[in-house]
Amino acid sequence: MGSWLAATAVVLFGQVGVFYLYAYRCALTSANGASDPSALRALVVSDVHLLGKRRRTWIERIWIDWQITIALQAANHAHAPEIVLVLGDQLDEGGYPTSDEDWQEYTSRFTQAMASLRGKETLFLMGNHDAAFGRYLTKAGMQRYELAFGPANRLMTVKGHKIIHLNTMALDTDVKDPEVRAQAASFLQTLETLEPEEDTSVVLLTHLPLFRNDDLLCGPVRSQEGGHITYEHPSFRYSPFHHVLSRQLSSQLLTTIRPSVVLSGHTHAWCEYDHTEVNAKEFTIPAFSWGQRPDPSYGVLHLSGRHATVTTCSLPTETHLFALYGISILLFVAKLIWRASTRRLVREKKDT
């Protein structure tokens, strides 16, 4: 009986408890800004990449669905954010090879995974895996996305802070469909006269990061990483339109919107980058799911006046969890063998 209770405890810890342990440990070390009435706390998630059935097996989908579900639930409970910002690539196979019928099932699964955030203000950016890169974006693809996730472009004011949710992929110079560009360009034009309230921030959300050559200036956390199958080495030279926005569009966004903070995703790796020409700081948030990196993480944004900090919070490492289960199974089997051997010895003594 004791062995089965121990096994149950290990599974519960590995599938639930460890996520809460990581989330609350991060919450204890992050700033809270509670003394400032204008302070805003936001949960920032990027590149969830809920797996699709064209390229992944059912067991992979179940495993990652659970990890995303419990990780979001733990983060929401631990940090109690006032708003949640999801920076794109909610889906891994959201483009048009996915039929409308499969899309409905796909987005339904995503809604279930996000169930713990119901009632919480949540903004969803469009990522290239949700529809397509700018050059392949179509009006039909954008409409399908917006029906499921809301407007691709939006301005929201929370506690005086302006949050600009912008489909920047539709604005870059490689976009072929004029209707795709027109929607985002029209929205951007309305921001030219945007003025932040006193002692508040303007936050720009973009899926692709603003232009940078590589990640060598992204801070010590990034510089200690190597490359991986889903993210590049810090010295890798980024290509405009594919890894980052073009230099031209990036400059236009910085001078038009004049953000104090930029939040981006897409590269699956952390970056803290200074745009010194306009005194703006950009934070690129790593991938959130085990499907994209074995050691995912998320961010917690704290805005207090014009001061912004982003705390990175690690999620459990998938291989560590496998090691926990593997060691537990070995110990369980060893105990069964020991018991069987002990009983056999006892019987042999009785027989003699």
Secondary structure, DSSP 8 states (H G I E B T S, - for coil): -HHHHHHHHHHHIIIIIHHHHHHHHHHHHS---TT-TT-EEEEEE----B--TTTS-HHHHHHHHHHHHHHHHHHHHHH--SEEEE-S--BSS-STTS-HHHHHHHHHHHHHHTGGGTTS-EEE---TTTS--GGG--HHHHHHHHHHH--SSEEEEETTEEEEE--GGGGSTT---HHHHHHHHHHHHHTTT----TT--EEEEESS----S-STTS-HHHHT---BTTB--TT----BTTTB--HHHHHHHHHHH--SEEEE-SSSS-EEEEETTTTEEEEE----STTT-SS-EEEEEEEETTEEEEEEEE---HHHHHHHHHHHHHHHHHHHHHHHHHHHHHHHHHH-
